[in-house]
Amino acid sequence: MLCDQPLDNSVKKTTSVNLETRMPPIKFKPTERLYDRRTDKHSIVHHYMKATAKKDLFDYLNSSNATPKKTHKVLKELQRRRIKVTWT
């Protein structure tokens, strides 16, 4: 493309993409689809990690059937909430 004016290199456009905000939220349990017989309607309940109570997260860490993958997710969520975990 030809133009009469020189390109201005002093103005730089910077776009920063925060990948953390673009990722979907982490699930604690699978999504449930509930059915209400009275109203004949379905409702979807999502169990996201960020909406799970702290007590539930610690109960999962202390349970005997905690998988390493989900344990890591729980520890990351507690770190995001700035809660220190001490193992005894």
N, C-alpha and C positions, 0 to 999 in steps of 0.2 A: 504494500500500500504506500503510495507516494503522498506526501503532504508538504506544505510550504513551511510549516512551523516545526522547530526541533522538538523532539520528545523531552518531556520534563522528567528527569530521573530522580528529582529530589522528593517527589511524592511517591511513597511506597505504600501499597495496600497490603496490610497484614491481616490474615484471617487465621484465627486460632480455633481449632476444633477440639473441644473437650470431649474425648471419647467416653469418659465416665458418664456424662449426662445423656449420651445417645444410646447407651446399652439398656436393654430391658431390665426391669427390676428382678432381683433374685427371689425365687420361690422357696418357701419353707416346706409347704406341702402341696400336693397337686390341687388344681382348681376343682371345685365342687359345683355341680349343677343341682340345685335344690328345686323340688317340685312342691307347690302348695296345693293341696287337694281342694281346699275351700274356694280359692280364687281361680284355680285351674291355670296358674301361671308358673313359669320357671324363673329362677333367679340364679345368678352366677356369683359364687363367693371365691375370691382370690386370696390365697394365703401367702402374702409377701413377707420377706424377711424383715423389712423395715417396719412393718406393722405388727410384728410379733412381740409379745410382752417379754421383758427381760427374764422373768421367772421361767417362762417356757423355754427360752434359749439355754439357760443354765440347767434346767431339767433334762434337756436333750443331751447336753455335754456330759452329764453325770450318768446317763442311761447306759446300759450294757450293749444295746443294739445300735449305737451311734456309728455310722460309717465314716471313714476318713474324709471323703469328699464333702459330705454335709457338715462334718465337724469343722473343716477348714472354712466353709462358708459362714458358719455361726461365729467363729473366731474373728473373721473379717468384719462381720456386722458389729460385734462388740467393740472392735477396735475403731470402727467408724463412729460409734456412739461415745468413744473415749472412756470405755469401761475397762479397767485392768483386771485380768484373770490371773489368779494365783492358784497353782495346783498344790494340793496337800496330799 
